[in-house]
Amino acid sequence: MSNRPPFLQSLDLDQPGTRTGTVYLVGAGPGDPELLTLRAARLLGMADVVVYDNLVGKGILDMARPDAERVYVGKQKDNHTLPQQEINALLARLAKQGKQVVRLKGGDPFIFGRGGEELEVLAEEGIRYEVVPGITAASGVSCYTGIPLTHRDYAQSCLFTTGHLKDGSLNLDWEILAHPRQTVVIYMGLGALPEISSKLVEQGRAASTPVAVVEQGTTRRQRVATGTLATIAERVAEQKFKSPCLIIVGEVTQLHDKLQWFAGSVPQLATAVA
């Protein structure tokens, strides 16, 4: 009988019958490797193959088994290593070969991570799979910038949306996004920031509404630009921000200067001295 703590025993993967091919859809979090879940770290250490995206934080792949095969399938604007259909087919093929596959995605697999699309194919193929949630960019970035997504004085709700739809359009429900007293978090919207700002103003959101844009959030390269819907696009262009960036719209962004704590590294816990 194992003498390991129960929460670690639950991570064991050497149970009978677990060596058939399985795909583990794992959220890698927003960038900082220390934000991985215990389950994600354990799976990386046992996988035969790691199929990973462009937004997987530096250092996370180092947790994989030294002899594990690493397959990069990252997507950047106008530069897709593999089309999504081929990634789906790759996962199915690897699992059918009896391999333990970690499909590693930045953030959370089910929040703008195409996780549902990949699992639909695996389900149709009769392949066993498991989903391991990760800290999504909105949560990680808001915490690392001192910008609460909700606050009783400023925002009673929060909406997540994407600035890059499947067909390349930006046909969002601007009327709902422009409602006051809510926070709007926009993924993959840097290139469309001028249009996003103007659309929100057209639908009634005040041009003076505070906005923050965060580049490479939770990492040592994190940068934050603040402004308003009227000024943020120009400020981001002046500072030459590049993807990945997250856009946070709403009065809560005013708290950044007051509540920010992260300066490129996470304080280490002090070691107790007997």
N, C-alpha and C positions, 0 to 999 in steps of 0.2 A: 504493500500500500504506500502510495506517495506521501511524503511528508512536506510537500510544497504547499504554500497557501492555497486555499480553494480558488481564489480568483485567477491564479496562475495555472492550476490544474485544469481549469475550464478551457485553457488555451491549447492544451495538448492536442496534437493532430495525428499521433501514432496509434490511433484506435483501429481495431479490425475493420477492414473494408474501406479505409480512407485513401488507399493508394490507387483507386480508379481515377480517371481523369476528372478534374473539377476545375471550374473557373471561379476565382475569388475576385469579385469586383470591389476594389479597395480604394477608399478615399485617402489621398496623401496629404490633405490639409492645404492651407494657403501658402506654405513655403517653409516655415520654421520646422525642421525635423522633430523638434521636441513636442510639437503639437500632434504627432501621430498617436493613434490609439494603441493600447497594448496589443490588441488583436491584429492590427495592421503590421506592427513590428514583428510579431510572431510569424505571421504568414510570409513576410518577406524573407525571413530566415529559413523557410522550408521549401520555398517554391522552386520548381525545376526551371520555369520560364517566367520572366517579368516583362510584360508588355506595357510600356509606359508612354506617357504623354509629354508634351512640351512644357507644361506648367508644373511638373513634379519638381519640388524644391531641391536645391543642391544639397548633397549629403544623404538624402533619403535612399538613393540607390545603393549607397555603401552598406546599407543594412541587409542587402540581399545576400544569399549564399554565394561564396566566392566563385563556385563553379556553375552558378545559375546562368542560363542563357538570357541575354538582355536584348529586347527588340524594341526599337524606337519607332513609334507611329505618330509622332507629334504633328500638330496642325498649327500653322501660323497663317496670317492673312495672305491669301493667294499662294500658299505654299503648303500643300498637304502631302506628307510622306506617303500615305495610303488613303484612298477614298474610304469612307465609313463602311461601305459594303464589304470591302476587302479586309478591313479590320475585323468585322463580324465573322467573316469566313475563316480568318486566321485563328481566332479564339476557338472556334468550333473544331478546326482541324487539329490544333494542339491538344485539346482535351480528348479527342478521339484516339490520339496516340498514347493515351494513358498518363499524360503529364499533369502535374499540379501547376496551374497557371494563375499568377497574380496579374490582374489587369489593373494597373496603377494609374489613377486619375487625380489631377490636382483638385483640391477642394473636396466636395462631396459628389459621389457619382450620380446622384439623383437631382442635383441642382445645376442645370445647364452643363451637365457632364455627358450627355448622350447615353447614360447608363441604361435607361429604359429601352432604347433602340437595340443595344447589344444583347440585353437579356431576352428580348422578344425572339431573337434568332436562336439563342441557346435553348430556350424553352421549346421552340419548334423542332430543334434537332434532338431533343431528349437528353440534353447534357446537364449534369448537376452543376449548380452554381450557388454562390453565397454572396451577399452584399455586406460590406463593412463600411459603415458611414464614416465620413471625415468632417472636420471643421470646415464649413464652407467659407469662401473668401469674405463674404459680408460680415460674418461673425468674427473671424480672426482679425480682419483689417480694422473693424470698428473698435475692437478691444485694444489693438496695438496703436491706435491713433487717439484714444481717449474720446471717441465719438459714440455715445450710446445710441443704438438704433431706435430705442423708445425712451421717453422721458415724460413724466407727468406734466411738466410745464410746456413741453414743445411738441411732442408727437405721441399719439395714442395708437398708431398703427404703422406698419412697415410693409412695403411692397418690394419684391425682387423682380427685376425684368432684365432683358438682354437688349443691347444695342445692335445686335447682329443676328437677324433672323435667318432661317434655313435657306430662303430664296434670295438672300442678300438685301432685302428691303428693310425699311424702318417703319413698317406699318403697325404701330402700337396703339393702344387705347389711350390716347393723350388726355382725353377728358378725365378719366379715372386717375391717371398719373399726376394730374395737375391739382388734385384735391388738396386743400390746406390741412395743416396739423397732422401731416403724415411724413414719414421718411421714405424716400425712393432710392433704392440701391440698383445701380445699372452695371451689369457685367458686360465686358467686351464692347464698350461704347466710346472708347477714346477717339477713334476716327470720325465718329458721328457727333462729337460733342457740340459743335456749333449748331447743328440741326436740332439736337435734343433740347438744347437751351431755348432756342427760338420757338419750338413747338410747345414747350411747357408754358412759356410766356403768352403765346397766342391763345392757349386754352385757359388763361386766367391766373396762372401762378405768377406772383409778383416778380418783377425783374430783380428786385432786391433780395430775393430768397437766397440764403447762404448755400454754398456748394463746396464740397471738398473732392479733390481727385487724388487718389493714392496710388503711387507707382511701386510695384514689387513689395506689397505690404507684408509685414511680419518678418522680412529679411533684413540683412545688414544694409541693403541698398534702398530701403524704404525712403520714399520722399512724399511729402504732402504739399499740395497747392490748394489754397483756399481763396474764395472769392464769392461772387454772386452769379445768378443766371446771366446777368448782363456782362460780366467781366471774366468769368472762369475760362472760357475758350481761349481768350487772348493770353491770359497768364500761363496756361498750360503750354501754349505754343512758344511763348517766350522762354520758358524753362526747358523746352525740348523733351517733354515727357514721352516715354515710349511704353508700349505694352509689355507686360500685363498691367493694366490699371483698373481701378474700381472707382466709380463715381457715386458719391453720396449726396443727395439733394434734400435739404430740409434744415429747419432751425437748429436741430441737434448739432450740426457741424460747428456752431458757434462755441461749443464746449471744448473744441480741440486744443486751443491755446491753454486753457485752464487745466484740463485733465490729462494732457499727453504725458507719457512716462517713458516711452520706448525711444532710445537714442541709438539704435543700430545693434544693440546686444541686450540679451535678457540677463538681468542680475542673477548671479549664482547663489544658491542657498548656502548659508554659512555652515561650516562644519563644526559640530559641537565638540568641545574639548573637555575631557573628563577631569 
